[in-house]
Amino acid sequence: MRRLALLAFLAAPGLLACQRGVPADEAVASITEADFLHKVGIIAHDSMMGRYNPSPGLTMTAEWIAEEFEKYGLEPGGDDGSFIQAYKVRELAMDFEGSSAEFAGGPSLEFGTDVYPITASAGGASGPVALIVGNLADAQDLPPEQLSGKHLVIVPSASAQTSGRRRIRFPRGLTNVQPASVIMVDQSSDEAWAEAVDRSRNRTQRLLPWNDGAGGGPAMLSIREGVLGSVLADHGIQLSSLMARGGGAVAVVDVPSLELTVNTATQELDGFDMPNTVAILEGSDPTLKNEYIVYSGHMDHVAPTTPNEAGDSIRNGADDDASGTIAVVELAEAFSMMAERPKRSMVFLAVSGEESGLWGSRFYAENPGVAPGELVANLNADMISRNAPDSIVVIGKEHSDLGETLNRVNAEHPELNLTASDDIWPDQNFYRRSDHFNFARRGVPVLFFFCGIHEDYHGVDDEVEKMDITKATNVTKLMFHLGLELGNAAEKPQWDPASYEEIVDMGG
């Protein structure tokens, strides 16, 4: 890996100053295999440690892309005149000492000894206790009028025992009935309980910029069976008898004389900043320059894993998604060289947090720095360098006239020897699984350039050596021609009305 990256570095024509003021055919010709290989070898190098979220390698990647954008003479689209757009991820941990739980009339429950929190959330609630027993796998429509405002204790069946711990199915829709808390009965050994408590103490809850509060739901706790059994016995209920009924129909057993007060507390940790890298090429038309076409790719990947037989633990993410990220970088360089810029403006966006839940693209789509409606198209590249060498799957063609435009542009460039096919995996729902979807559900027509999953997906063998660089550069050139067409078109892309209703009006 390192040797290949070094050779690419020494051979890279991109080290030379790129020309300015060239026609479109010379600009697209700047997207070369050697240049692509050089750049992808930088961000997919072992030293980047997989670019996981968050990590020094991810930060270095974002800063390197920013330096490339600055070198190309593009305008910064990030914070305070920079190319970096940061978003804050808060982290919370449970405060065991600041949390309490107490049954009316006693006893008090000690966090870490009698109960522990399953998730980090802060809040307080008092109310009666209700027990949910039966085959929880069959529990779908739980009666809100019976459960709202109560502390709901999930009682496992006697047959749920596995390896010394109870496995409990969480009833679907349980939190929708707005309980005071949800409490799981734990029958584990002292050793297993202590391990679970340690995990709970060390567990953190991440809150993204669009999350409110500290956990966003009722407290979820685990309680020792012996503790709960003793309390219920004082109220005439045998917990063991309820557990023996576990295979039957779901039932709600109220304990009207039993009141519980739970107060949970969290402590705020330092959290961390995540980077997007954003550059803008202003359009040449006085009016159309206020409309923006966004090229995007995610620069993050996943953390190192257990070493394989060769001792390699780093999941470099060369295809996923160094390939799409470098496509964005190459496109930025090519468009910056042009003597005649497109009429519309271009945004070149490398996002973080895709592997953690499409974080960065959501933040940018909600905070693009331009007015709503000014983003008119998103062309997203995520994994474009593997599988069939003469085709690329483009997902989302049917949802707007972008698909028709792409088909025409693709036919006009046979020299690329590339077929832009429709989605061949509709059952896998890839349309909603990468960064373009955060644009689509906010009303921006999108296309998703994607080569499909392969055997090295998220593995240590997703290496530069396995990339089809010819395919990656040809896909990037196709994206250039498409963006140029869209940038100069008289009208902006239009949604299919039925797709708009499904994806935008109904929230995706």
HELIX and SHEET records of a PDB file:
HELIX    1   1 ARG A    2  ALA A   11  1                                  10    
HELIX    2   2 PRO A   13  LEU A   15  5                                   3    
HELIX    3   3 ALA A   24  ALA A   29  1                                   6    
HELIX    4   4 GLU A   33  ILE A   43  1                                  11    
HELIX    5   5 ASP A   46  MET A   48  5                                   3    
HELIX    6   6 PRO A   56  LYS A   71  1                                  16    
HELIX    7   7 ASP A   79  GLY A   81  5                                   3    
HELIX    8   8 LEU A  136  ASP A  138  5                                   3    
HELIX    9   9 PRO A  144  LEU A  147  1                                   4    
HELIX   10  10 ALA A  158  ALA A  160  5                                   3    
HELIX   11  11 LEU A  174  VAL A  177  5                                   4    
HELIX   12  12 ASP A  190  ASN A  202  1                                  13    
HELIX   13  13 GLU A  225  ALA A  233  1                                   9    
HELIX   14  14 LEU A  239  ALA A  244  1                                   6    
HELIX   15  15 LEU A  288  ASN A  290  5                                   3    
HELIX   16  16 ALA A  318  SER A  323  3                                   6    
HELIX   17  17 GLY A  324  SER A  336  1                                  13    
HELIX   18  18 GLU A  354  GLY A  357  1                                   4    
HELIX   19  19 TRP A  359  GLU A  366  1                                   8    
HELIX   20  20 LYS A  397  HIS A  399  5                                   3    
HELIX   21  21 LEU A  402  ALA A  411  1                                  10    
HELIX   22  22 PRO A  414  LEU A  416  5                                   3    
HELIX   23  23 PRO A  426  GLN A  428  5                                   3    
HELIX   24  24 PHE A  430  ARG A  432  5                                   3    
HELIX   25  25 HIS A  436  ALA A  440  1                                   5    
HELIX   26  26 VAL A  464  LYS A  466  5                                   3    
HELIX   27  27 ILE A  469  ASN A  488  1                                  20    
HELIX   28  28 PRO A  497  TYR A  500  1                                   4    
HELIX   29  29 GLU A  501  ASP A  505  3                                   5    
SHEET    1   A 4 GLU A  75  PRO A  76  0                                        
SHEET    2   A 4 PHE A 272  LEU A 281 -1                                        
SHEET    3   A 4 ILE A  84  MET A  94 -1                                        
SHEET    4   A 4 THR A 204  LEU A 207 -1                                        
SHEET    1   B 8 GLU A  75  PRO A  76  0                                        
SHEET    2   B 8 PHE A 272  LEU A 281 -1                                        
SHEET    3   B 8 SER A 345  VAL A 351 -1                                        
SHEET    4   B 8 TYR A 292  HIS A 298  1                                        
SHEET    5   B 8 LEU A 375  ALA A 381  1                                        
SHEET    6   B 8 VAL A 446  PHE A 450  1                                        
SHEET    7   B 8 SER A 391  ILE A 395 -1                                        
SHEET    8   B 8 THR A 419  SER A 421  1                                        
SHEET    1   C 4 GLU A  75  PRO A  76  0                                        
SHEET    2   C 4 PHE A 272  LEU A 281 -1                                        
SHEET    3   C 4 ILE A  84  MET A  94 -1                                        
SHEET    4   C 4 THR A 266  GLU A 268 -1                                        
SHEET    1   D 8 SER A 108  LEU A 109  0                                        
SHEET    2   D 8 SER A 100  PHE A 103 -1                                        
SHEET    3   D 8 ALA A 251  THR A 264 -1                                        
SHEET    4   D 8 GLY A 123  VAL A 133 -1                                        
SHEET    5   D 8 HIS A 151  ILE A 154  1                                        
SHEET    6   D 8 SER A 181  ASP A 186  1                                        
SHEET    7   D 8 ALA A 219  ARG A 224  1                                        
SHEET    8   D 8 VAL A 115  PRO A 117 -1                                        
SHEET    1   E 2 GLN A 161  THR A 162  0                                        
SHEET    2   E 2 ARG A 165  ARG A 166 -1                                        
END                                                                             
